[in-house]
Amino acid sequence: MERPVSASTDGRAWIQQLEDTLAEAMGRTGSPVSLVYMLPQGEQVLRLVLLGGLPWDLAAPWARVPLETATPVADAVREERLVWLGGQEEIARHYPQLGMLLPYDFVLASAPVTGGPIRGGIVLAWPVWHRPEPSEEEREAIALCSRRVGQVLGHAVTGRTSLHFDKPRIMAPTRPPDPDPTQARAAYEFAERLPTGCCALDLDGRVTFYNPAALDLVGGGGTLVLGQRPWETLSWLRDPVFEDSFRETVIARRPTTFTAVRPSGTRLDFTLHPGDHGISVSLTPADALTAPPAAPPATAEQGPGSASRPPAAQTPSRRQATVLGEPVGATALYHLTHLAVALTEAVGVRDVARIVCDQLIPGFGAQGLVLLTVEEGRLGVVTHRGYSTEFVERIDNEPVSAFAPHRESLATGKPIFLATYAEFRRSYPDAPRFAMRNAWAFLPLIASGRAMGSLVLSYDRARTFPPSERAVLTSLSGLIAQALDRARLYDAKQTLTRALQTGLLPHSLPHAPGVDVVARYLPAGPDTDIGGDFYDLIHSTSAPATVSAVIGDVEGHNVHAAALMGQIRIAIHALATAGTPPGAVLARTNRLLTDLEPGLFTSCLIAHLDPLRHRARLATAGHPPALLRHPDGHTDILDLAPGLLLGIDPGGEYPTTEVPFPPGSLLVLYTDGLVEVPGTDIEDTTRSLAQQVARADTGNLDELADALVRRAKQAVPRHDDIALLLIRSHPAPGTDTRR
């Protein structure tokens, strides 16, 4: 029986309920790692709100996940299904970016949040010895967790609780009862007597315990310090191998082993053993390690709660550390790789700005970031984090020459690193300082020898910027500059093509006697080029009381499609104005199109409306069917005599069908972007659209048009434009159109 979810609006109460729900799911499924995402209303980016079993540094690159991206949690939320990945090979096959960034063997599940008004997702992960397919008990536990998370978030929204976080809540691991003091003392003395070294790390990699033998073995070049990471206090452990071994142990929950060389030449083997509360590390001279036998494979008899308990013996994965000069940390390389991969998918400047903010701030511990472009010698603020709007407005649209750090870095093409406020003030006494920032990195963005802009990172505390970090930041600035250059070109092209397309569409619809008309046009997503959707409303000079409604879609998404759309619209407008019947308009336009030989086909539907006679004549050229809502609310999908797409056969015929169009009727014309949903039969979505129209209140056509478009926008990613025409015959006097 499900426990009821409290409707408390207290901020601490709902987050505690969320933690309890996730802890219960982790216990029932044996998952040591869990994440909860929410999709704020009106946004298209999932936000990480709760994290369990992982340190923040490892989860930071996935703190914000755009809904249209190909990631397990985004797919689960968007497609409303469980995404189960049974190991490293399956992850790499379905999500190559994730597989490259986390090249470890583990099992992953993502599920959509249900049971409430807030959309979101949950993620659970298991060690590789977990079965490759979910058991029925695990499916039930995940489904229950999804419902309860949805209820908790729903109650929080209902209670007007703010659900936005700059950083997710980190769940504290459930610890076993405190040991008996006598046993604890005995365990401590046991570790003290061991001739081999041992130490304990928490899930952030910080030392929580070490024995004397461990201190003796690490020797010179630093020491182990409680509360510090070993690779930060031991210079000879700064090779990425140690940090990456720790990452693999935490994420994949499997032992790892690597060999490092002390400054004296002594080789030490480190073996990391995972647990839900931290990592146990054993240190032995390299020739003293004896590998344990291989772990037996997991069996189907393992219960759901056993997945996080490793088999008694496992073969650790082995690596060799080699430190040459100043090393680059694994975390820095991890964020460099993640940013590089993410930038390859960035399309416009807004994409680049989002990725840079989401990756650089958590990856390099900055408290502030400003991304600027340079246009005609002036700085333009693209985005900023950790700064007030008033402060960045002092920079926006100002000459580069007015800000010495930007001027110098852009002139020389070299980054400027300022480790302290004293150094900042000494070097640039007139430069503005935000709040109490005490360290800065000014990174010029240079692409193909041209200054694209500048990137500023700032820190609350003084920062030394070691050579390895400077090298990584310099590399990142080059990647960002190239991505920004591509994005600006893309945005410029999109602006031009959108202006062309909208210029070819009617700026406003003419008044039509006897009918009310509303139109909507919605471009496809930002990663889709210009489309060829069009619509029009045309008066007939031969019958002034009639009007022709036209809707169509030229094949393709490019400038050629838009140009052809303009030609077709002009041809149809000229023919319909002369009173030509719909079928004849399509036939003559078809012959014109085949003479032009554009290599593109066009769908089109024309409806000639006569409100006085209460009749409508329609003809179609392979276009989605029109919908006709009768005054009583019953809605038909009009089955018109078919005609070929325009541009295929110069002799094509387009029969005209006449239907009643009584007062209060509503005719719905649309392009396929309104009803196309990936993985769903278009006939099913058309019937669903007809049902929505039948249930709708037709008293306000603008509200109805917005509702229909809003429904289509929820199906992401969209790859096609949407054009929509609603034509309602004036109702008979005294008729109530509300339903």
DONULO-186545 format. One record per residue: x, y, z of N, C-alpha, C in turn. Coordinates in steps of 0.05 Angstrom, whole numbers, plus 5000, padded with zeros to 4 digits. Last residue first. Example, Ala and Ser with C-alpha at 12.3 -4.5 7.8 and 13.67 -1.06 7.14 Angstrom:
2
525749555142527349795143525850015157/526448865156524649105156526449345156/
This chain:
739
462355164494461654884501463254804525/459855734460461455614482460455334488/456555954424458655794413460355664435/449856034422452056044441454155854431/445856444380447156184383449556214403/443556924367442656784392443956524397/444156844296443557024319442456854343/448956344276446256464274445656634299/455956514271453656354281451056504277/460156574215458656714236456256554245/464756044210462456184198460956324221/471556074220468956014232466856184219/477655804209475655964196472855884207/484355784224481755724235479755914222/490455514204488255704197485655604209/497355444214494655374223492755594215/503655134207501855344198499055254205/509854974233506954934236505555184225/515854614212514254854218511354784222/519254064243517654184221516254424231/521453794285523153834261521653964238/521653804355520053854331521953914308/523453314404524153544387522353564363/517053474432519753554425521453304422/510953654438512253424425514953514416/509154134454509953954475511353704464/507254394410509954464420510954274441/502054204404504154104386506954164396/499554504444499554204445501654094427/500155014425501554934450501654634452/496755004381499655034376501154944401/491854964408492654764388495654764383/491955434439491855174452492654954433/491855834400494155814418494255544431/486855744377489255714361491755674378/483555864422483555594411486055544394/484656404429485356224450485455934440/482556594380485356634387486256444408/477156474382478856324363481856364369/472656384429475056544425476956394407/468755994424467956274426470256464421/469655464424470255614399469455904400/472455044468470655274468471455444444/473354354448474154624453471954824454/472153844433471753914461472154214467/473553834379470753784387470253874415/479053914382477354124370474454084379/480553424405481053674420479353904409/479053084364477753064391478153314407/482553234324479753274320478153264346/487353074348486853354343483953414339/486552524348486852654373486352954370/486552434293484152384308484152524335/491952564284489852724271487152684286/494552164312494852444322492752624309/493051724281492251734309492452024320/495351844233492451824234491451834263/500751824245499552084240496552074240/503151424298501851434272500351694268/509251604330506351584331505151594303/514651704327513851454338510851404340/513952404334515752174329514751924343/508352704308509652634333511452394328/504853164270507052974269508352944297/501153564272500253294279502453084278/503454044255501554044278500853774288/506353934210507853984235506053984259/502953914167503453664182505053704207/498454484172500554334159501354104178/491254604169493854594183495854454166/484654844181486754774161489454794175/478354764203481054774213482954674191/472255104207474054954189476954994199/466355094242469155164244470754984226/459655374241461555164235464455274237/456155794248457255674272459255454267/452155634191452955824211453955694237/454855084151452755234163453755444183/457054834102458555014119456555204133/457354204068455754414081457654584099/461954124012460854034038459254264050/464653873952463054073965461853963991/470953783922468853663939467353883953/474353713861473253893881470953763896/480253363840477353393842476653583865/485353453803484853523831481853573834/490253103764487553203767486953243797/496353193727494853113751492153253753/499753283686496953223679495353153703/504753323708503553573697500653523689/506353053769505252983743503853223731/509153353812509753073804508953013775/507453853828510153823818510953543809/503553723885504153903863507053863855/501353063900502853293907503453463882/494852853873497752833877498953083887/488752803910490252913888493252883894/482552483931485452533933486552663907/476852783958477852633935480852693933/476952804030476652924004477752743982/474152734087475352544068474952654040/475253114144474053104117475652924099/473552914205475952924189475052894160/468653274242469353084222472153134211/465653364305467853444287468553214268/460353654340461353414327463453504306/458354144356460854054368461953804354/454054344330453454194354455954084367/456254584284455254754306454654604331/462154194268459454274264458454444287/468554254244467054234269464254354264/472653944202470254104202468654054228/479353934181477453854201475054044200/482953674124481753894139479853774160/488653244119485753294116484853534134/494853444089493353324112490453414111/495153394016495553544041494053404064/495053243962496653093981497053224008/491753733947494053613933495853483953/484653823947487253773961489253653942/479054253953480754083936483454053950/472354453969475154403976476454213956/467354903983468454723963471354703968/461855004026464755024022465654824001/455955394042457355174028460355224028/452255794054452955604074454255354061/451256224023449955964015450555744034/454356584051451456644046449956394038/459556384054457956394079455056454073/463156004018460956174011459056194036/469955864006467855884026465756084017/474355403983472855643974470255653990/480455174004477655164011476355424002/485954783986484455033982481554983989/492154534003489354494006488054764003/498254203984496654443986493654363989/505154023980502453953987500854213990/510253973931508654143949505954023954/517153813916514253763914512753933936/522754003877521353993903518353953898/525054103829526053873844524753843871/523054513797524754583820525954353834/520754593743522554373750524254443774/517154933719519555053732521654843740/513254583702514854733682517354843694/511154423750512654223735514254353712/508654903764510754803781512454593765/504654963726506755163729509155053744/501554513738502954533712505154743712/499854663790501454423786502954433759/496655103779499155143795501054903791/492554833752494255023738496855083753/490554503794491554383769493354573754/489054863834491254673839492354563813/484955133807487255283817489655093822/481354723798482654843775485155003784/479654623851481054413836482554523812/477255133865479655023879481154813863/475655573809474955363828477455243841/477256263804477755993794477055783815/476856803816474456633821474856353810/481357113815479557113791477156933794/483856963862482557233860480657253837/486056483848483756483866482356753865/490356643814488156473804485656483821/493556953849492557063824490156903813/494656583890493256833896491956953871/497656193864494956123875493356373880/502256503851500656383830497756313840/504056653902503356853883501556743861/505256143924503156313936502256533917/509355983890506755833890504556003902/513356343903512356323875509656193875/514156243957513356503949512156493921/516055713955513555773969512456043960/520955793931518855653915516055703928/523556033974523156183949520956063932/523455624012522055874018521556033992/526555233986523855173993522255433998/531455513983530055443958527155373963/532955554036532155794022530655733997/529954974069532155144060531055384045/527354434077527754644097530254794088/522254064040524854164046524954384067/516354204002518254004012520954144018/511554674024513554594004515654414017/505054664040507654604052509454514029/499055064053500754884039503454854051/492455344047494655254064496355054049/487555834038489555664026491655594047/480856024027482955974047484955774036/477156503993478656253991480856244012/470456753997473356784004474656504001/464857153975466256903980469156963986/462557623960461657513985463057253992/464557743909465657883932464757763959/466157423858464157373878465057493904/470357623827467857553813465557493833/474557703863473357943850470757873836/475157383924474657343896473357593884/480457423972477857513963477657453933/484156964010483957103985481057173978/489156814054486256854053485757044030/494256314065493256564054490256574056/500556004082497656024084496856294071/506055534084504855794077501855774080/512555244095509655254102508555524094/517855124087516355234065513355234070/523255334133521355144121519755284099/530155374151527655504143525855304129/532854844194533055074176530255174168/533354694263532154634237532154884220/534754804314536654654299535554574271/530355074337532755224329534755074313/524254794307526254834328528654974318/520055164261521054924273523154994294/515455714272517855594259518555334274/508655774266510755714286513155584272/503156174256505456044243507556014264/496056224253498556194269500656074251/490056604244492256454233494556444253/482956644240485356674257487556504245/476856944221479256794213481556854232/469956914212472157004229474556824223/465357094160467056904174469057054192/462457494134461057244142462757044157/467757754095464957774103463857504111/474157854120472557684103469657694113/479858264120477158214131475558054111/486257934109484158134102481558064116/491457844155489457724139487257934133/498258084150495658064164493557954144/502557924121503058064146500458074163/503257294090501657534094502157664121/510157104075507457044086505857304090/514857314060513257194039510457114049/517157484106516457684086514757574064/518157004131515957164142515157384122/522556844098520156684100517756854110/526457254106525457184079522757044080/527157214161526157464150525057424122/529356704163526756754175525557014165/534156804136532256624124529456654136/536757164171536257234143534057064132/537056874218535657134218534857214190/540156444202537456394210535756654210/545056694191543556564170540656524177/546256864243545957064221544356944198/546656374269544556564277544056774255/551256164243548656034241546356224248/555156534257554456494229551756364226/555056444312554356704302553656694272/556855904315554155974324553256244314/562155934297560155784282557355864289/564156254338564356344311562256204293/563355934383561956194381561956304353/566855514371563955464373562355724370/571655794374570855664349567855604349/571555964428571756154406570756034380/571655474455569255644457569255854435/576755284442574355134434571855304434/579855684466579955644437577555484427/578555624519577855874506577955844476/580655114529577855154529577055414515/586155234529584955054509581955084506/586355564574587055674548585955494525/584855194613583155424608583755554581/589254844610586654744604584754984598/593555184625593555054599590754954591/592055334676592255534656592155414628/592554834701589854964699589855184677/598054754697596254564685593454684681/600355194727600655174697598754984684/595255444775597755294767597955254737/592455904802592355834773594955694765/591756084854594456084843594456044812/587156534881587556284867590156294852/583056814933585456824917585956544905/575856754927578456724941580756744922/571956824889571756974915574356964930/573456924820573456754844573256924869/571556924751572357064775571856884799/572756934682572056764705573156914730/570857174620571857244646570857044667/572257194552570957034573572357104600/570957544492572557504516570957354536/571157504420570157604445572057544468/573657414373570757364374569557484399/578657644333577757664361574657634361/581557194287579857414292578857404321/584456734274585856984276584257224282/580656334280581656404253582956674253/578756614340578156404321579056494293/579356754408580556804381579956564363/577857034464576656834447577456904418/581857104523581057204496579956974479/580257104589580956924567580057034541/582157264651581057394627582057234602/580857064714582056964689580657104666/581957284782580657304756582257164734/580357374851582057254830580557254804/576757604885579557634892581457494872/570757984896572257784880575257834884/566658234925569258194937570857974922/563458604875563258494902566058464914/567558704819564958624829565058504856/571259254799571359004814568558944824/573659584740571659544761571859264774/580259874733578259674725576259624747/584260214747581660334740579560134733/588859904757587660064779584860174773/591259374741589059524727587659684749/595559194772595759174742593659354729/593959284824596559384815596659394785/589059014826589059304830591659424820/590858484817588858604800589058914802/594258404861595358394834593458524814/590558444902592758634901594058644873/587258014892586158284887588458484886/590857484857589957624881588757894873/591957274806591557094829590457224853/590057334743590657504766589957354791/591857214678591057084703591957264726/590057284612591157434635590057294660/591756994548590157024572591557174594/593257324487594157164509592357204533/592457674446591457404442592357214464/593658214450595858024450595057744443/588558444448590658544431592958354428/585658164487584858144459587058244440/588458314533588358024526587457994496/587758874532590458754532590258464522/582158944535583759074513586458934510/580858684582579858584557581558694534/583659024620584258734618583258614591/581459564608584259484603584759184601/576359814577576859614598579559484592/575860154535575160264561575760064584/576759884488578960054498578360154526/571859684474573859504486576059664499/566260094491568660044475570559854490/560059764510562159964515564559894498/556059394509556059594488558059814493/556759254578555359204553555359444534/558759444626560659344605559259324578/554659584657556759784655558759704633/551659134659550659344641552759564638/554058844698554758774671553758984651/551759104744554659104739555359054710/546359014740547359294740550259304734/545958464746545358584720546458874718/551358164782548858314781548458434753/553957514772554257804771551557934771/553156974766554557064790555157354790/553656964696552856824720554456934744/551657184631553257214655552057054678/552157284560550957174584552757224607/553857694525552157474515550657344539/555158364520554758144539552857944528/559858634477557058564480556758334499/564359164464563758914479560758874480/566759424402565159444426564559174438/569159384353570659504375569159544400/565359114322566159384315567459524339/564158674373563058764348563859064344/565558134412566658394403565558454375/562057844469562957844441564158124435/562957514532562557754516563357704487/560957224591561657164563560957404546/562857174657561657354637562757274610/562056894720562756844692561357054675/563856704788562656884768563656834740/566156314817563756434828562356624808/568955694795568755984794566056074806/570455154792569955274818569655574818/570754894744573155034753572655204778/565854644738568254504731570754624742/561755004749562254784768564954644762/563155384705562855464733563255224752/563255084656565655214667565355274697/558054864645560454694648562754834663/554155254642553555014657556054844662/556555654611555855704639555555444654/557155374562559555494575558855544605/551855244549553855034554556255144569/549555754541548555574562550655364569/552655954499552656094524551655914547/551355594458554155614467554155744495/545855704452546755434460549655444471/546056234435544756174461545555894471/548356184385549856314406548656254434/546555524360546555814361548155924384/548554984369547655084344547955384343/552654474398551454744400550854854372/555254004393552353994388551054264390/560354124406559954024379556954014372/559954254459560054474440559754374412/560153744484557653904484557654124463/565453604476563353444463560753604462/568054014506568653974477566453824463/565953914557565354174543565854144513/568053404567565153454567564453704552/573553514566572353324546569353374544/573953874609574853954582573553774561/572153554651570553784642571353894615/576453174650573653094648571853324638/580753494660580553354634577753264629/579453634713579753844692579453724664/579453134737576953284736577053504715/584752974732582652824717580052984715/589553514724587753334739585653204722/595653504692592953614691591153414705/602253594722600053444710597453594709/608353834706605953924720603553774707/612653274694612253564696609653614712/609652684693611752824678611053124680/607852104723607752384726610152514713/604051564711606651674703606451974705/600850984734601051274735603851354728/597050474706599750564713599850864712/591750044729592750264713595550334722/586849534732589449634739590349844719/580849354767582049444742584649584748/580748784811580849074806581949134779/576548254813579148334802579148634797/573248104875573248214848576048274839/569547744921572147794910571847894881/564147764937566247764957568947824946/560448244897561247974904563747984923/557648844928559448704909559848424917/551349074933553348934949555148784930/547549294901549649474909551749334926/543948874893545448974870547749144879/540548674931543348584932545048704911/535248804927536848964946539748884946/533248434891533548714883535248874901/537147824895534847984901535348274893/539647354849540247584867537747754871/538346994811537246944838537847174857/541047094765538247194766537047164794/547647294784545647104776542847224779/553947554764551447584778549447384767/559947144762557847314750555347324767/565147214812563247054797561147234785/571347564800568647554813566847374797/577747264802575647414788572947364803/582047314861580847174839578547334827/586647864873584647674882583347534857/593547944863590848004854588947794864/598048174908597047924896594147964889/603348604917600548574911599948314898/608748694924607348544945604448494939/611149024888611648734885610248564906/609549544906608549424881608949124878/607449604974609549614953608749454929/600749834983602749634987604949684967/594850085010597350164998599449945004/587850135001590149985012592550054996/582150505017584550485000586750335015/575250545012577450445028579850405009/570651065005572450884991574650805011/563651125026566351225020568051015006/558750915033559451145049562151265042/558150475001556050674999556850935014/564650324972562450274991560450504988/570250034937567950214940566050134962/577250064943574949894947572450064953/583150124908580850274919578450094919/589950034917587449904910585150044924/596150214894593850314908591450154899/602950054899600349974888598150074907/608850414887606750334906604250264890/615850414879613250384866611250274886/620850884891619350664902616550654888/623351354877623351124857621850884867/622751794907625051624913625351394893/617751994892620152134883622751964887/613851394875614651604893617151744882/609251204827612151204833612751444851/603550774827604751044825607651024835/598650374798601350384809602450664805/591850204816593850334799596550334813/585549894815588249894824590050044805/578749874838580749944818583449944831/572449554849575149614857576949694833/566349904832568049674829570849744838/562450304822562450144847563949884843/562450664781561850384774561750204798/563351144812561151124793560350824787/567751034847565251154857562951104838/571550814813570750664836568050774847/572251224775571150974766570050814790/574451624808571851674794570651404786/579251374823577251444844574551484831/581651364773581051114787578951154809/582251904765580351764748579751484760/586052034804583452154805581352004788/590351704785589251674812586351784813/591151894732590451614737589151574764/593052414727590052364725589252084732/597952544777597352424751594252374750/599052694828597352874812596952784783/602252424863599652304857597852474839/606552734875607052504856604452344851/604653094912605253194885605552964866/599553044955601852884947602452954917/595153364959597253404979599753244972/591653224918592153514922594553564941/590952694920592252794896592753094897/588052634968590852554966592352674943/584253194992584552974973587452894970/583153315062584253385036584353145018/581553125112579853325099580853415072/588052995134585252955138583653185126/593152855089592053065107589053015109/599152535074596252515076595252715096/604352935042603352745062600352725060/610253065002607553125013606752915033/614952844987613252954966610553014976/616152215024616552495017614652584995/611451715044614051845047614052135039/607651325038607551545020610051715021/609050955080609350875052609351115033/608051235128610751145122611151085092/602451305124604251535124607051465117/600950765126600350925102602051165100/602350615177603850495154603250655129/598750905209601550985208603050865184/592551005171594150875192597150955190/587251485164589651345153591151225177/581051795145582651635164585151525149/579052135108577652135134579151965155/580552525053581552335072580052365098/575952604999577452725021578152515042/572552444958575352394955577152504978/567252484966568452714952571452674949/566052044996565352034967566252274952/572151975036569252005032568652015002/577151475046576251715033573251735033/582051185088579251205080578651475068/587750745083586551005089583650995079/593450355098590550375091589650655099/599349955087597950215090595050195084/601449395125600749515100599149775106/601949225176604449315163603849445136/597449415227597849305201600449405189/596449675275598449465275599149365247/592250025263594850135272597049935269/588049685254589149835231591849945238/587349505308588049315286589349455263/585849975333588449855340589349655319/580750025308582850235305585550125311/578149565326578649605297580749815292/578049675381579549445371580149465341/574750125383577550145392579249915381/570049885364571250105349574250135357/568949525404569549425378570949645361/568049885446570149685449570949585421/563550175427566150305431568550115434/559949885373560549875402563250005407/558450345320559450095331559850115362/552250655302555050685312555950425325/548650355247548850445275551750465283/550350605180549650395199549850495227/547551175145549751035159548750815177/545651385085544651265109546751095122/548951975060548451685059547451585086/545352565046547352445063546852145063/544352854983543352675003545652555020/544653514966546253264966545253094989/540753904923541153804950542653544949/544154274870542254084881542754014910/544454974863545954724867544054524879/540755344855543255384841544955134842/534055144845536455124861538855194843/527155244853529555304837531955284855/522155204875523554954870526154994854/518555534925520455564903522055304900/511855374937514555344946516455374922/506355394930507955624922510755614934/503654934938504055094962505855334957/503954714888501354804898501654994922/509354564889508454774871505754884880/509154164928510854394932510054624914/505753794904504853934929506554174934/509053644861506453764857505453914881/513253394887513753644872511153794867/510352964908511853144926512353414911/508452704862506552814882507953014900/513252564836511352744823509352864843/515152204874516652444868514852654855/511151804869511451954894513052214890/511951624816509451734825509751914849/517251434819516551644800513951784808/516851034858518551264863517751494844/513650674829512650794854514251044861/517150544787514550674781513450804806/521250294816521850544801519250694795/518449854837519650044856520250314841/516949584790514849694808516049904827/522049454771520249624755518149754773/523749124812525149374807523449564790/520348694806520348844831521649114827/521748504756519048614759518948784785/528448724741526548524750523848664753/531748964681530449014707528548784715/537748654656534948734652533648774680/542848514673542548704651539748794646/544148514744542948384720542548594698/550248784768547348784768546348644743/555548854760554648584765551648564769/556349394753556049234729555148954735/552249774800554749654790554249464768/547050244779547950014794550749924784/542850824785545150684773546050464792/537351234766538551044785540750904770/533751834760535951664749537051494771/527552134743529352024763531351844748/524652764720525652494716527352404739/518853154704521553124713522452834708/513353604710514753404696517653384706/508053724755510853784748512153554733/503153534772503253734750506053804740/503552804781503253084790503453274766/504752294763502952324786502752604796/511752204747508852194741507352274766/517952274716516352334740513452344732/520851754676519552014679518052034706/527351454688524451434687523151704690/533051084675531851344676528851314672/538550684696535650694691534750984694/544450314683543150574687540150554680/550449994703547649964693546150214701/557350044681555250064702552550044688/563850144668561749944664559749964687/565950774639565950574660563650384656/566951284614567651024601567950804622/563751794608563851614631564451334620/564452034558565052194582565252014607/562851634523565551744521566351894547/557551534538559551324539562351424538/555252034527555351944555557451724558/555752004471556952224486557252144515/552851544455555851554452557151774468/548051214471548751484480551751514479/547650704449545350884448545951174455/552850494455551450464430549150664427/554450604507555950724485554450704459/550550304535550750594539552150724515/551949784519549349894511549250194514/557049744541556749724512554049834503/556149804597557750004582557349984552/549149634612552049624614553449814596/543549674600544649444615547649424617/539150164611541550114596543149914612/532550384602534350194617536750134599/527750844610530150794594532050624611/520750854610523150764625525450714605/517451434583518051144584520451094601/516351944557514751834579515051524580/519452224523517952004511516151854532/521652604557520352694532518552474521/523752304600521752504605520152574579/527351964572525351844590523052044595/530652334546529052144530526752034547/533052564591531452724573529652554556/535852124613533652244629531952424611/539451974570537451794581535151934596/539852454517540852354542538752164554/539852844469539752554469541252454494/535853434483538353294479537952994481/531253714494531453604467534053444463/531753904546529853684541530153564514/538154004574536054084556534353854547/539953954639539753784615537553884597/544254124689542154234672542154084646/547953794712546053934730543754054714/551953504688549153424682547153564701/556753684709556153724680553353654672/556153514765555853794757555353834727/557453014783554753054772554353334759/562553054803562052864782559352914768/562053444843563853494821563353304797/558553214881557553424864559353464839/559052504886559852774894558952974873/553452054895555552164878556452434889/549251904929551251704922553551794904/544352344902545152144923547251954912/541152954894543352784885544152594908/536253384867537053204888539053004878/535553704822534753814848535653634871/537353904759537953704779537353824807/532654084710534454174732534853954752/531654094640531353944665533454044685/528954584600531454484611530854344638/524854884582525454644566528154524575/519455194619522155164610522554904595/514255204639514955404619517855384609/516054964702513955024683514755254665/522054574705520454804714518454874693/522853924714522654104691520854344699/527653594756525053714751525153904727/530952994775530753234759527953334758/534952634819532152724813532352984798/539052054823538752344817535852394812/543351574856540651664847540751964842/546650974872546851244860544051324850/545950454889547550634906547650924896/540250064889541750254873543350434892/536849684909539649644913541349834898/531449754907532649674883535649614886/530149914959528649704946529949594922/533750344969533750104985532349864972/532250704930534950604930535150344946/526950814947527450684921530250564919/528151054996526550814996526950664969/530851504979532251314996530751044996/526751774953529051674938530551464954/523351904996522351744973524651624958/526752205028525651955039524651775016/527652644994529852475002528852205012/522352854992523752764967526052574974/521552985045519852785033521152675007/525353395047525753155064524052925053/522953765014525553645006526253395022/518353885044518153745018520753625009/520554115091518953875092518853735065/523254575076524854355087523254095087/518854895059520954815040522554575050/512154735072514654815083516954715066/507354545056508654735038511254835049/504853875058506154105072507554285052/501953445043501553685027502953925040/504952795043504053035057503853275039/502752235010504652445010503452695023/501351585037500451845027502752045029/504550985015504251185036503251445024/501250444982502850684980502350865004/501749765000500050005000501850255000/
